[in-house]
Amino acid sequence: MIPGTELLLFAGAALLLVLTPGPNMIYLISRSLCQGRAAGVISLFGVVAGFLVHMLLAAGGMTALFMAVPLAFDLLKWAGACYLGWLAWQAARPGASSPFEARDLPADPPRKLFMMGFLTNLLNPKVAMFYLSLFPQFIDPARGSVFLQGVTLGFTQIAISFTVNLAIALSAARIAVWFAHNPRWLMAQRYVMGFVLGALAVRLAMEERRG
């Protein structure tokens, strides 16, 4: 069982992931802006299906690694810390643009919308690296099944991502207009994200192997 404080900290990191502009957010916003809310929601269900694949691969893969290679935690730790540091720079670097810019996309049927959302997320390296970089911080073999802990973290992230992305898909047009009139807020948001992601990178680098 993962302690409540640890789960809350992970939830905060998951919230940062979904709020950080990336392929999933850009696709959902663009689809909602050019084809309507329903298209955005259908695409979101495809994105969630992609999250399930990432979650199961990460949880199962780390179970095998922790059992077979004790030093796997250290390898994941340093790779994850470097990646989180890179994400922090991407969030705060000069010239970063807003994803709330309409893109000209053709109207697609529901099945294609779902598959495009699924593939956009499945092929999104940010999601895979998020799982691999953060899971080791919150998984402790001494607490029991590594796989079940991974699934708990994964469903927490999926629930947060679905809730936030649903709100974005349903209100993309209004959010785009608001950001257009409040560019300074978007800049402040990027700096806050960069700071928190950088802090997570430092926390991961200092984490000691458990179990």
VOFIFI-817598 format. One record per residue (C-alpha): residue number from 1; residue in one letter; x, y negated, z negated. Coordinates in pm, 1 decimal. Each point is the difference from the previous one (the first is absolute). Layout:
+-----+---+----------+----------+----------+
:   k : r :        u :        v :        w :
+-----+---+----------+----------+----------+
: NUM : a :        X :        Y :        Z :
...
+-----+---+----------+----------+----------+
//
This chain:
+-----+---+----------+----------+----------+
:   k : r :        u :        v :        w :
+-----+---+----------+----------+----------+
:   1 : m :      0.0 :      0.0 :      0.0 :
:   2 : i :    139.3 :   -339.6 :    100.8 :
:   3 : p :    -22.9 :   -260.3 :   -282.4 :
:   4 : g :   -250.0 :   -280.1 :     56.3 :
:   5 : t :    264.1 :   -273.6 :     -6.8 :
:   6 : e :    204.0 :    177.7 :    266.7 :
:   7 : l :   -309.1 :     49.3 :    214.3 :
:   8 : l :    -87.0 :   -369.6 :    -30.4 :
:   9 : l :    351.1 :    -97.9 :    106.2 :
:  10 : f :    -23.6 :    232.9 :    299.7 :
:  11 : a :   -340.9 :   -147.5 :     85.2 :
:  12 : g :    157.8 :   -345.5 :      3.7 :
:  13 : a :    267.1 :    120.4 :    239.9 :
:  14 : a :   -269.0 :    160.6 :    218.0 :
:  15 : l :   -187.6 :   -330.0 :      5.6 :
:  16 : l :    314.5 :   -173.4 :    122.0 :
:  17 : l :     34.5 :    258.1 :    276.9 :
:  18 : v :   -348.7 :    -61.0 :    134.9 :
:  19 : l :     40.1 :   -378.8 :    -24.7 :
:  20 : t :    336.2 :      1.7 :    179.1 :
:  21 : p :    -55.3 :    -54.6 :    375.2 :
:  22 : g :     71.2 :    313.1 :    199.8 :
:  23 : p :   -136.3 :    212.5 :    288.4 :
:  24 : n :   -310.6 :    110.5 :   -191.1 :
:  25 : m :   -105.8 :   -349.3 :   -105.6 :
:  26 : i :     74.2 :   -153.2 :    339.9 :
:  27 : y :   -197.7 :    269.7 :    182.6 :
:  28 : l :   -302.1 :    -17.1 :   -232.6 :
:  29 : i :    -14.3 :   -378.5 :      9.7 :
:  30 : s :     42.8 :    -15.0 :    376.9 :
:  31 : r :   -267.8 :    264.1 :     56.7 :
:  32 : s :   -243.5 :   -172.4 :   -235.7 :
:  33 : l :     59.6 :   -339.8 :    158.5 :
:  34 : c :    -43.0 :    112.9 :    360.3 :
:  35 : q :   -259.1 :    280.6 :    -31.5 :
:  36 : g :   -189.3 :    -66.4 :   -323.3 :
:  37 : r :    -23.9 :    132.0 :   -354.8 :
:  38 : a :   -127.5 :    346.3 :     93.3 :
:  39 : a :    304.1 :     63.6 :    219.3 :
:  40 : g :    227.1 :   -111.8 :   -282.1 :
:  41 : v :   -166.6 :    236.1 :   -250.0 :
:  42 : i :     18.4 :    299.0 :    236.7 :
:  43 : s :    367.5 :    -75.5 :     58.9 :
:  44 : l :     48.7 :    -17.1 :   -377.2 :
:  45 : f :   -130.0 :    355.1 :    -45.2 :
:  46 : g :    265.1 :    110.3 :    249.2 :
:  47 : v :    262.6 :   -182.4 :   -205.4 :
:  48 : v :   -119.1 :    180.4 :   -315.5 :
:  49 : a :     34.4 :    336.1 :    178.4 :
:  50 : g :    359.1 :    -94.2 :     78.4 :
:  51 : f :     61.0 :    -83.2 :   -366.4 :
:  52 : l :   -118.3 :    349.0 :    -98.1 :
:  53 : v :    259.1 :    158.5 :    229.2 :
:  54 : h :    278.5 :   -221.2 :   -136.6 :
:  55 : m :   -106.1 :     75.1 :   -357.8 :
:  56 : l :     -5.8 :    377.8 :     40.6 :
:  57 : l :    333.9 :      5.6 :    181.6 :
:  58 : a :    163.3 :   -219.8 :   -262.6 :
:  59 : a :   -143.1 :    188.8 :   -299.3 :
:  60 : g :     80.4 :    342.5 :    146.2 :
:  61 : g :    340.1 :   -103.6 :    124.8 :
:  62 : m :    109.7 :   -145.6 :   -332.1 :
:  63 : t :   -120.7 :    308.6 :   -182.6 :
:  64 : a :    235.3 :    209.0 :    214.0 :
:  65 : l :    286.0 :   -248.4 :    -38.0 :
:  66 : f :    -23.3 :    -25.5 :   -376.6 :
:  67 : m :      1.4 :    380.4 :    -25.1 :
:  68 : a :    276.0 :     69.4 :    251.6 :
:  69 : v :    233.2 :   -299.6 :    -23.4 :
:  70 : p :     42.3 :   -173.1 :   -338.7 :
:  71 : l :    187.6 :   -289.2 :    166.5 :
:  72 : a :   -290.8 :    -66.4 :    237.8 :
:  73 : f :   -139.9 :   -251.3 :   -247.6 :
:  74 : d :    319.9 :   -204.6 :     15.4 :
:  75 : l :      3.9 :      7.2 :    380.2 :
:  76 : l :   -361.7 :   -114.1 :     17.9 :
:  77 : k :     65.0 :   -259.6 :   -269.9 :
:  78 : w :    274.3 :   -181.6 :    185.7 :
:  79 : a :   -166.5 :     29.9 :    339.3 :
:  80 : g :   -322.4 :   -132.2 :   -150.5 :
:  81 : a :    172.4 :   -286.8 :   -180.5 :
:  82 : c :    163.4 :   -110.4 :    325.7 :
:  83 : y :   -331.1 :     20.3 :    183.6 :
:  84 : l :   -187.0 :   -199.8 :   -264.9 :
:  85 : g :    273.4 :   -260.5 :     13.4 :
:  86 : w :    -43.7 :    -18.8 :    376.8 :
:  87 : l :   -377.2 :    -39.8 :    -42.2 :
:  88 : a :     62.5 :   -282.4 :   -247.7 :
:  89 : w :    213.9 :   -180.5 :    258.7 :
:  90 : q :   -259.3 :     56.2 :    274.1 :
:  91 : a :   -269.8 :   -150.9 :   -222.0 :
:  92 : a :    198.8 :   -310.4 :    -94.2 :
:  93 : r :    215.9 :    -59.0 :    308.4 :
:  94 : p :    -41.4 :   -328.0 :    189.8 :
:  95 : g :   -228.1 :      7.2 :    301.0 :
:  96 : a :   -223.8 :    290.0 :   -107.8 :
:  97 : s :   -338.3 :    -31.3 :    173.0 :
:  98 : s :   -352.4 :     70.8 :   -116.0 :
:  99 : p :   -181.0 :    312.2 :    123.4 :
: 100 : f :   -325.1 :   -200.8 :      4.8 :
: 101 : e :     45.1 :    -96.2 :    361.6 :
: 102 : a :   -253.6 :    136.4 :    247.3 :
: 103 : r :    136.6 :    240.9 :    258.7 :
: 104 : d :   -169.7 :     75.7 :    327.1 :
: 105 : l :    -93.7 :    368.4 :    -24.6 :
: 106 : p :   -240.7 :    193.5 :    227.5 :
: 107 : a :   -323.4 :    136.2 :   -149.6 :
: 108 : d :     39.2 :    369.0 :    -85.8 :
: 109 : p :   -252.8 :    273.9 :    -94.1 :
: 110 : p :    -20.9 :    119.5 :   -364.7 :
: 111 : r :    204.1 :    317.5 :     56.2 :
: 112 : k :    287.0 :   -194.6 :    150.5 :
: 113 : l :    -20.2 :   -260.5 :   -275.2 :
: 114 : f :     34.9 :    274.2 :   -261.9 :
: 115 : m :    291.0 :    166.3 :    179.4 :
: 116 : m :    181.1 :   -329.4 :     53.8 :
: 117 : g :    -34.9 :    -83.1 :   -370.0 :
: 118 : f :    123.2 :    348.9 :    -89.3 :
: 119 : l :    301.8 :    -14.5 :    230.8 :
: 120 : t :     86.0 :   -356.7 :    -96.5 :
: 121 : n :     28.1 :    109.3 :   -362.6 :
: 122 : l :    150.2 :    344.0 :     62.6 :
: 123 : l :    284.2 :   -156.4 :    201.5 :
: 124 : n :     46.4 :   -289.1 :   -243.2 :
: 125 : p :    344.1 :     41.2 :   -163.4 :
: 126 : k :    -92.6 :   -251.9 :   -270.9 :
: 127 : v :   -254.0 :    243.2 :   -147.8 :
: 128 : a :    234.2 :    300.9 :      4.7 :
: 129 : m :    281.5 :   -199.8 :   -156.9 :
: 130 : f :   -235.9 :   -144.3 :   -260.7 :
: 131 : y :    -88.8 :    346.9 :   -120.1 :
: 132 : l :    357.1 :    126.9 :      7.8 :
: 133 : s :    144.0 :   -307.7 :   -167.8 :
: 134 : l :   -256.7 :    -44.7 :   -277.8 :
: 135 : f :   -122.1 :    350.6 :    -82.4 :
: 136 : p :    328.1 :    100.8 :   -173.2 :
: 137 : q :    -35.1 :   -294.7 :   -239.0 :
: 138 : f :   -333.8 :    125.0 :   -131.8 :
: 139 : i :     35.5 :    378.2 :     25.3 :
: 140 : d :    153.5 :    188.9 :   -291.8 :
: 141 : p :     32.1 :    380.9 :     29.0 :
: 142 : a :    -28.5 :     18.1 :   -380.0 :
: 143 : r :   -364.1 :   -109.9 :     27.6 :
: 144 : g :   -101.0 :    301.9 :    205.1 :
: 145 : s :    -67.3 :     62.0 :    369.1 :
: 146 : v :    195.5 :   -239.1 :    220.9 :
: 147 : f :   -250.2 :     63.6 :    279.8 :
: 148 : l :   -301.8 :    -95.6 :   -214.6 :
: 149 : q :    176.4 :   -313.5 :   -119.9 :
: 150 : g :     71.2 :    -90.0 :    361.5 :
: 151 : v :   -362.6 :     57.2 :     97.8 :
: 152 : t :   -115.3 :   -219.2 :   -291.3 :
: 153 : l :    226.9 :   -281.2 :    114.7 :
: 154 : g :   -103.4 :     51.8 :    360.3 :
: 155 : f :   -373.6 :    -21.9 :    -67.6 :
: 156 : t :     60.2 :   -309.8 :   -212.6 :
: 157 : q :    178.6 :   -165.9 :    292.2 :
: 158 : i :   -265.2 :    112.1 :    249.5 :
: 159 : a :   -284.3 :   -136.6 :   -215.6 :
: 160 : i :    171.5 :   -337.4 :    -31.2 :
: 161 : s :     85.4 :    -13.9 :    369.4 :
: 162 : f :   -353.5 :     91.2 :    105.6 :
: 163 : t :   -159.3 :   -259.9 :   -227.0 :
: 164 : v :    227.7 :   -284.0 :    109.1 :
: 165 : n :     -3.9 :     88.7 :    368.8 :
: 166 : l :   -378.1 :     35.3 :     -2.5 :
: 167 : a :    -29.8 :   -351.4 :   -139.0 :
: 168 : i :    244.7 :   -124.3 :    263.9 :
: 169 : a :   -182.1 :    173.6 :    285.5 :
: 170 : l :   -335.2 :   -141.3 :   -110.0 :
: 171 : s :    126.3 :   -353.7 :    -42.3 :
: 172 : a :    289.0 :    -24.3 :    247.6 :
: 173 : a :   -146.3 :   -292.5 :    192.4 :
: 174 : r :    -58.6 :   -211.5 :   -312.2 :
: 175 : i :    342.8 :     87.6 :   -141.0 :
: 176 : a :    168.6 :    -95.4 :    329.9 :
: 177 : v :   -168.1 :   -341.4 :     -7.0 :
: 178 : w :     93.4 :    -52.9 :   -366.1 :
: 179 : f :    365.7 :     84.5 :     60.4 :
: 180 : a :      6.8 :   -234.7 :    298.9 :
: 181 : h :    -93.7 :   -285.1 :   -234.9 :
: 182 : n :    221.0 :    114.2 :   -293.1 :
: 183 : p :    343.2 :     96.6 :    139.8 :
: 184 : r :    178.8 :    -91.6 :   -323.6 :
: 185 : w :   -191.5 :    267.5 :   -193.4 :
: 186 : l :    114.8 :    263.0 :    249.6 :
: 187 : m :    361.6 :   -110.3 :    -50.9 :
: 188 : a :    -35.4 :     20.2 :   -379.7 :
: 189 : q :   -153.8 :    346.3 :     32.4 :
: 190 : r :    298.8 :    120.4 :    200.6 :
: 191 : y :    246.3 :   -124.2 :   -262.4 :
: 192 : v :   -192.7 :    164.1 :   -283.2 :
: 193 : m :     -7.2 :    329.5 :    190.9 :
: 194 : g :    371.0 :    -26.3 :     71.0 :
: 195 : f :     79.4 :    -58.2 :   -367.3 :
: 196 : v :   -211.5 :    292.4 :   -125.0 :
: 197 : l :    129.9 :    239.7 :    266.3 :
: 198 : g :    354.7 :   -103.5 :    -87.0 :
: 199 : a :    -70.7 :     67.1 :   -368.8 :
: 200 : l :   -132.4 :    346.1 :     88.1 :
: 201 : a :    317.2 :     67.2 :    200.1 :
: 202 : v :    213.0 :    -87.9 :   -303.8 :
: 203 : r :   -220.6 :    212.4 :   -227.6 :
: 204 : l :     36.4 :    298.9 :    231.7 :
: 205 : a :    377.4 :    -42.1 :     28.4 :
: 206 : m :     28.2 :      7.5 :   -381.5 :
: 207 : e :   -232.3 :    298.7 :    -43.0 :
: 208 : e :    159.6 :    310.7 :   -152.8 :
: 209 : r :    -79.1 :    351.1 :    120.8 :
: 210 : r :   -249.6 :    172.0 :   -228.7 :
: 211 : g :    -86.9 :    358.5 :    -65.0 :
+-----+---+----------+----------+----------+
//
